[in-house]
Amino acid sequence: MTDFAQQALGSWDDSIQLLRAQPVSGGSINRALRLDTNVGSFFLKHNSAKAYPGMFDREAEGLEALGAAQGIRVPKVEHVGRAGDQGFLVLEWIASGREGPHSWEAFGRQLAQLHKQSQDAFGADLDNFIGSLPQDNKPTEDWAEFFALRRLEPLVKQAREQGALRREDVQAFERLYGRLDDLFPVEPPALLHGDLWSGNYLWDQGGEPVLIDPAVYFGHREMDLAMTFMFGGFSEELYKAYHEVYPLESDWRIRVPLCNLYPTLVHVVLFGGGYVHDLRSNMSYFV
């Protein structure tokens, strides 16, 4: 562990001296360490460069895009590199704190400001990852087309090939694709975190939100909001404050199961099991 940490630091700046390396828990794909050095503390995560080519380059670009929007704080990217067969990413170390009386309100307002960042098309210039799965970001100007072709269809096919989905499930999705234009309200492409569940934010020591582990692209802004319902943990104050800054359609919560078809499919492909039931339950509202 210490040898790899020193090797990674050396490939970045050989003047940095490693004082201590401590494992950090919480990741399912990467190994993570806190590095204490002569120039401060850093967060290092690494994985197989062969298994996940370009993963940390894309994550670094996503963090930098979120940071440039000046909406919500993200860790500063210090270095992306490779040491031996491992790809790695070095970020600033952000000490965790606790939420304060106005933390959720700030989170909602800052997320709304982030989502006001836009471009002409849905998608992104480069593909990236959601969890350990590749994420196709080829741009298109139509959200329904993007959601069907870039988000749902590839994972439905993969889940069917794995035996997790039945033929009837695939047919239900095919019926859904033709309805998406009518189901989603028209929105401009919004800069999204892309994987906004309760494990992908923290509070800094000032009680301000910090976003981590993004899967960034420009999409329908309800996607980020819906994702916050996947495993709970978000306060109603967030949605109220968000709406004050960037008002939502009055029926946006009705589409939470629709938006969450994508992250649920990700979990079906990766883990199967009970997520298939969740997927069918979400589908039942729309087909």
N, C-alpha and C positions, 0 to 999 in steps of 0.2 A: 504493500500500500504506500509506504513512505517512498520507496524507490520510484514507483510510477509517478507519484506527485512531484518529486524532484525532477524527474525526466520531463514531465509536462511543463513545469515552470522554466526549466532550462531551455526548452525549445522556444519559449516566449521571451525570456529575458534572463540571461545567465547571471545577472548581478543579484537576482532575488534569492534570498536564503530562506529555506524552509525551516521553521522552528518546530512546528507540530502539525500533524495531519489527523483529523478525527472523522470517523464515518458519520454520515448524515442519513437518517432513515427517511422513508416515505416514497421513494421512486420504485416503479415496477419494471422499468426498462433499463435504467442507468444505475451505475454505482456513483455515489456522491460523497464528497469530502469537504470538510471545512479546513482550509489551509491558513495557518497563522505564519506570517513571514516577517522579515525585517522591514517591510514596507506596508504592512497592514494585513488584513484578513480577506480571504477570497473564498468563493464557492466553486468547486470543481466537480463536473460530472463527466463520465466517460462511458463508452460502450464499444462494441465491435464495429470498426469502420467498414468491414466487409458486409456485415449484416444490415447496417443502416447507413449506407453511403450518403454523405451530404446532410445528414440529419441536423448536426449542430450548426452548419453553415446557414441552413434555413431557419433554425430557431433564433440564431443571432440576428438575422435579417428581420425576422418578425419582431423581436424585442426592440430593435432599433426603429422600426416603423411605428410601433406603439409609443416609444419614447419621443419620437419626433412630433407626434400629434399633441404632446403636452397635455394629455387628458389625465391619465392615471400613471403613477410612478411604476417603473419597471426596473429591474436590476441593470446596471450598466454592463455592457459587454466589454470584457477586458481582452480576451484572446480566444480564437478558435484554432485548433491544430490537431496534429496526429503524432502519437508517440507509439512506435511499434505497430501492433495491430489494432490499437485503440484510437478512436476519435475522441476529442475532448473539447469542453467549453469551460472557460473561466469567466465567472461573473463577479461583480462586487458582492461582498458579504453584507446582507441586510439582517440585522438583529431583529428578531420577532418581538412585538409588543402586544398590547391588548387594545381592543376596541374602546373608544371613548364615547361620550354621550352623543356626539354628532358624526361618528365614523360612518355609519350606514348612509346617512344623508349625503356626506361627501362622496362616498362610493357611487351612489346613484347619479349625482350631478356630474361627476368626472366621467362615468361611463357614457352618459348622454353626450358629453362634449367629444369623447372619442368617436362615437358613432356619427357625429356630424362630419367627420372626415370622409370625403367621397372621391370617386373617380367615375369615368364613363361606363365601365363594364364591371360585371360581377366576376370575381376570380382574382388572380394574381399573375405576375409575370413568370413566377417559378412555382413548380409543385413543391409540396412539403410533406409533413407527416401529421397525423392525429394519433396520439399514442405511438404504437409501433407500426401503424398502417400508412402506406403512401396515400397522399391526398392530392387528387387531380384538380388543379386550379386554372386550367385553360379558360381564358376569359370568354364570356358571352354577354350580350347586352340584355338578355331576357332572364329574369330570375327563375321562372318556372322551368325553363329549359336547363339552366345551370343546375338547379336543385335535382332535377330528374337525372340528367346525364352525368353530372360530375360528382353527385353525392349519393343518391339512392341506387341507381342502376348497377354500378360496379359492385357494390357491397351485397345487393340482392343476389346477383349472379354468383359471387363468391360464397355466400351463405348457402345457396342452393347446391353448389358443387361440393361443399363440405357436408351436406346432408342435414343441415340445421333447419332449412326451410322446405316446405312441401311445394308441389306444383301449384296448388291452390293459392299459396302465399304469393308466388311470383305473379300469378294472374291478377290477384288483388292489387299488387303494385302497378301492374300495367294499366289497370283501370284508373288508378289514382293519378298517373302521369298526365292523363288527358284532362284532369280536373284542376290541376295546380294553378292555372291562370285565374280561375274563378275563386280559389280558396285564399290566395295571398293578396293583400292590398298592395297597390303599387308603391314602391319605396325606392329611393336612390340607393346605389351601392354604398354600404357603410363599412368602415374599417372595423373588423371584428377581432376579438381575442381568439375566437374559434373553438375554445375548449374550456368554457367558463363554468366549471363545477367547483364545489367547495374546497377541493384540494389544490386549486390553482390560483389562490390568492392568499395573502397574509396581511397582517397589520404591522406596520413598522413601529418603532418605539414612540412615535408621536401620535399613534392611533390612525394613521393614514393608510389607505389600501395600497397594496403592491400586487401587481399581476405577474405571474410566473408561468412557465411552460405553455406558451401560446401555440396555436395552429392557425396563424394569421392568414386572412384573405378578405376581400371585399364581398360582403354578402348582405342578405336581408337582416336588418338589425334585430328582428324578433328572434333570430337564431341564438344570439348570445343570451338574451333574456330567458328564452325557453330552457337553455342549458342549465340555468341556475336552479331549475326545479328538478333536475335529474336525481340528485341525492339530497336535496334540501340544504339548509344551513344559511340561507340568505334572509335578511329581515325585510318586512314589508316597507320599512322606511326607504329602502333602496329604490323600490319601484315608484313610490310616491315622489321622491326627489327627482328621479329620472324623468317622470312625466311632466314635472314642472319646467324642466329645461328643454325637453324634446318630446312633446306630447305624442302619445301612442293612440292608435285606434281603440275605441271603447271595448271592442271584442277581442283584443289581442290575446287574452288568456285562453280563448277557445282554440287557438292555433298552437298552443304549447305542445300537445301530443303530436301534431303534424311536424313541427320543427324538430322535435326530439326523435323522429324516426331515424334521422341520421346518426346521432350518437348511440342510439339503441342498436342500430345495425352494426356499428363499430363493436359494441360489446357482444353481440351475437357472434360475429366473426371471430373475435378473440376468445370468448369465454363460453358461448353457447348457453346451455342450461336454462335458467329462469328468464333470461333476457328474451328468449323467443316468445314466451307468454306476454311479456311487457310489450314487445313489438306488435303482436297481434291485437292486444288491447288498444294500443294507440291507433292502429289501422282501423279498428272497428268504428271510430268516430267519423271516418271520412269515406269509406267504401262499404 
